[in-house]
Amino acid sequence: MFLIIVARERELQNSIRNDTMWVIHQFDRETRELAHVVELARAAKALGDPRTLKSPTPEEASLRYDILYSRLPHLEEANLS
């Protein structure tokens, strides 16, 4: 019985670790997406010619921010220890 309990505890710990890694990965991914949109907007503004580089719309930037912000509660709940 003890070995079964230990095995299940290990499975649970692995599951928690995998969930935490997924949350961190998703947060990192969305951070990079938002940074990319911001850099595109800055580059397009610096060039000044919309034919050279299409600037992202405010809606695109807002969407990236909203997705990133929606990841925060999951990151705060993640067991990082």
PANUVEX-184920 format. One line per 5 residues: number of its first residue (from 1); their letters; for each residue x, y, z of N, C-alpha, C, O. Coordinates in steps of 0.1 Angstrom, whole numbers, plus 5000, padded with zeros to 4 digits. Each point is the difference from the previous one (the first is absolute). Layout:
<rs>
NUM) A) X Y Z X Y Z X Y Z X Y Z  ...
</rs>
This chain:
<rs>
1) MFLII) 5008 4988 5000 4992 5012 5000 5009 5013 5000 4997 5009 4993  5014 4990 5015 5009 5012 5001 5006 5003 4986 5001 5011 4996  5003 4979 4997 5006 5002 4986 4990 5006 4991 5004 5008 4991  4983 4988 5010 4990 5006 4991 4998 5014 5003 4999 5009 4991  5001 4995 5022 4999 5014 5004 5012 5008 4995 4998 5011 4995
6) VARER) 5014 4984 5007 5012 5007 4995 5000 5002 4985 5003 5010 4995  4992 4979 4998 5000 5001 4985 4990 5011 4996 5002 5008 4991  4986 4993 5015 4990 5010 4997 5005 5014 5004 4997 5009 4992  5010 4992 5019 5006 5013 5004 5009 5005 4989 5001 5012 4997  5008 4979 4998 5009 5003 4989 4993 5005 4988 5004 5010 4993
11) ELQNS) 4986 4983 5003 4992 5003 4988 4993 5014 5002 5000 5008 4991  4995 4995 5021 4994 5013 5003 5011 5011 4999 4997 5010 4994  5014 4988 5012 5011 5010 4999 5005 5002 4986 5002 5012 4996  4999 4978 4996 5003 5001 4986 4990 5008 4992 5003 5008 4992  4984 4989 5011 4989 5008 4993 5001 5014 5004 4998 5009 4991
16) IRNDT) 5004 4994 5022 5001 5014 5004 5012 5007 4993 4999 5012 4996  5012 4981 5004 5012 5006 4993 4997 5003 4985 5004 5010 4995  4990 4980 4999 4997 5002 4985 4990 5012 4998 5002 5007 4991  4988 4994 5018 4991 5011 4999 5007 5013 5002 4997 5010 4993  5012 4991 5017 5007 5012 5002 5009 5004 4988 5000 5011 4997
21) MWVIH) 5006 4979 4998 5009 5003 4988 4991 5005 4988 5005 5008 4993  4983 4986 5006 4992 5005 4989 4996 5014 5002 5000 5008 4990  4996 4996 5022 4996 5013 5003 5012 5010 4998 4998 5011 4994  5013 4985 5010 5012 5009 4998 5003 5001 4985 5003 5011 4995  4996 4978 4997 5002 5001 4986 4990 5009 4993 5004 5008 4992
26) QFDRE) 4984 4990 5012 4989 5008 4993 5002 5015 5003 4998 5009 4992  5006 4994 5021 5002 5014 5003 5012 5006 4993 4999 5011 4995  5012 4981 5004 5011 5005 4992 4997 5002 4985 5004 5010 4994  4988 4981 5001 4996 5000 4986 4992 5013 4997 5002 5007 4991  4988 4996 5018 4992 5011 4998 5008 5013 5002 4997 5011 4994
31) TRELA) 5013 4989 5015 5008 5012 5003 5008 5003 4987 5001 5011 4996  5004 4978 4998 5008 5002 4987 4991 5005 4989 5004 5009 4992  4983 4986 5007 4991 5004 4990 4997 5015 5001 4999 5008 4991  4998 4997 5022 4997 5014 5002 5012 5008 4997 4999 5011 4993  5013 4985 5011 5012 5008 4997 5002 5001 4985 5005 5010 4994
36) HVVEL) 4992 4979 4998 5001 5000 4986 4991 5010 4994 5004 5008 4991  4984 4992 5013 4990 5010 4995 5004 5014 5002 4999 5009 4992  5006 4994 5021 5005 5013 5003 5012 5004 4991 5000 5011 4996  5009 4980 5002 5012 5003 4992 4996 5003 4986 5005 5008 4993  4985 4984 5001 4995 5002 4987 4994 5014 4999 5003 5007 4990
41) ARAAK) 4989 4997 5020 4994 5013 5000 5011 5011 5000 4999 5010 4993  5011 4988 5016 5011 5010 5001 5007 5001 4987 5004 5011 4995  5000 4978 4999 5007 5000 4987 4992 5006 4989 5006 5008 4992  4981 4989 5007 4992 5006 4990 4999 5015 5001 5000 5008 4990  4999 4997 5023 4999 5014 5002 5013 5007 4997 5000 5011 4994
46) ALGDP) 5011 4983 5009 5013 5005 4997 5003 5001 4985 5006 5010 4995  4989 4980 4997 5002 5001 4986 4990 5010 4993 5004 5006 4990  4984 4995 5016 4991 5010 4995 4993 4996 4986 4991 5008 4996  5013 4982 4998 4994 4996 4987 4992 4987 5002 5006 4989 5002  4981 5011 4998 4992 4988 5003 5002 4989 4990 4997 4989 5003
51) RTLKS) 5008 5014 4985 5003 4990 4990 5012 4992 5004 5002 4988 4996  5007 5018 5012 5013 4993 5004 4997 4990 5011 5005 4989 4999  4987 5015 5011 4997 4990 5011 4986 5004 5005 4998 5011 5005  4993 4980 4995 4987 5002 5005 5000 5000 5015 5004 4991 5006  4991 5020 4999 4999 5002 5015 4988 4991 5005 4990 5000 4994
56) PTPEE) 5012 4993 5017 4989 4993 5007 4989 5010 5004 5003 5011 5003  4985 4984 4996 4989 5009 5005 4999 5000 5015 5006 4991 5007  4988 5020 4998 4998 5000 5015 4993 4988 5005 5002 4995 5012  4989 5000 4980 4992 4988 5005 5010 4988 5001 4998 4992 5009  5011 5006 4982 5010 4989 5001 5009 5002 5013 5002 4990 5007
61) ASLRY) 5002 5022 4995 5008 5002 5013 4992 4997 5012 5004 4995 5010  4983 5010 4990 4991 4998 5011 4997 4985 5002 5000 4996 5012  4998 4997 4978 4998 4985 5001 5012 4994 5006 4998 4991 5009  5014 5012 4987 5012 4994 5005 5001 5003 5015 5004 4991 5008  4993 5022 4996 5001 5004 5014 4989 4992 5008 5003 4995 5011
66) DILYS) 4985 5004 4984 4990 4993 5007 5003 4986 5002 4997 4994 5011  5009 4999 4979 5004 4986 5002 5010 4999 5011 5000 4991 5008  5010 5018 4991 5011 4999 5010 4994 5003 5014 5004 4993 5009  4988 5017 4992 4994 5003 5013 4991 4988 5005 5000 4998 5013  4994 4995 4978 4991 4989 5005 5009 4988 5005 4995 4992 5007
71) RLPHL) 5018 5008 4990 5009 4990 5005 5004 5002 5014 5005 4991 5007  4995 5022 4998 5005 5003 5013 4994 4992 5011 5008 4995 5009  4979 5003 4992 4995 4992 5011 5005 4986 5000 5002 4994 5011  5000 5000 4978 5005 4987 4999 5015 4999 5005 5004 4991 5007  5003 5020 4989 5014 5001 5005 5001 5002 5015 5008 4994 5007
76) EEANL) 4983 5014 4998 5000 5002 5015 4996 4988 5007 5005 4997 5011  4986 4994 4983 4996 4988 5007 5010 4989 4999 5000 4990 5007  5009 5011 4983 5010 4989 4998 5009 4998 5012 5004 5010 5006  4999 4978 4996 5009 4996 5011 5014 5001 4995 5005 4991 4993  5002 5020 5010 5013 5002 4994 5011 4995 5009 5012 5002 4997
81) S) 4985 4991 5014 5010 4995 5009 5004 4985 4997 5008 4995 5007
</rs>
